[in-house]
Structure formats: structure tokens, C-alpha cells
């Protein structure tokens, strides 16, 4: 599934998976977290300076907050 991601997207996905694992307190399986990270990495706009300024950790926390975890 991640084979269709660019190098930049793979870096974002890997970083996001690590952050999601860290902040989720093992409430979700790694498979689910990887699926989430792949979807986000595909859709994220790296040209958005505000979003990029916030960083991966903020994005992971925001995703988990959205999921109510």
C-alpha cells in the first residue's frame, strides 16, 4: 500500500507513525496507525507553511484528538 508514496510522503508517514504510537498509549494497533499515516501522508499539503510549522507531533495529537483517544 505504501509503495505508491513518494520519498517525501514516506518520510512523513514514518514520522507520523512514530508520533501516533508515542501519543496513542497503545490504544490502537500499529496496523491501524500505519493506515491512518498513509492516508494523511497522501493528502498532506507540504506547501502549507502553517501546517508544516505545527509539526508531526501536533498533527498526531490532533488526529488522536479527532479519534477521541
N, C-alpha and C positions, 0 to 999 in steps of 0.2 A: 504494500500500500504506500509506504513512504518512498518508493523508488521513483515516483513521479514528482518529487520535490526537488527544487534547485538546491545548490550548496547553501545559499543564504537561508532558505526555508528549513533545511536540515539542521543548521546551527540553532535557529530559533526553536525548532521542535525539541531538540535535545536539551536546550537550556530550560525550556518551559516544562518538560517532563520532570527534570530535576527539581525545579521550583515547586511544581504541583505535588510531587512526592513529599518534599520537605514540609509544605504547609497543610497538606491534607491529613496528616497524622494517621496515615494508613487506613483511611476510611473508604478508599476506592482502590480497586486493583490496578496494577501497573498497566494492564491491557487497556482499561478504560481511560486512564490518564494519557496514554500514548495516542489513543483515538482522538481525544479532545485536543491534544497538542498538534496533531497532524492537521485537523480541521482549522485550527487557529493559524498555524503556520502557512497554510494555503491562502487564507483570506486576509492576513495582516498586511497593512499598508506601511512598509518600512520608510516611506517618504513622509509619513505623518510625524513631524518633529515633536509634537506634544506627546503622542503615544510612545515614541521612542525615548523621550526624556523620562517618562514614568518608569520604564524598565520592565524586565521579565518578571521580577518578584511582584511588582504591583499588579501586573497582568494576571499572574497565577492567583493572587489573593482575590482579585476581582472576579475571576472565573469561579473560584470556590465559594465566594460570597453569593454569586448568582445561583449556584447549585445548592445553596443553603448548608454548606459544610463548615 
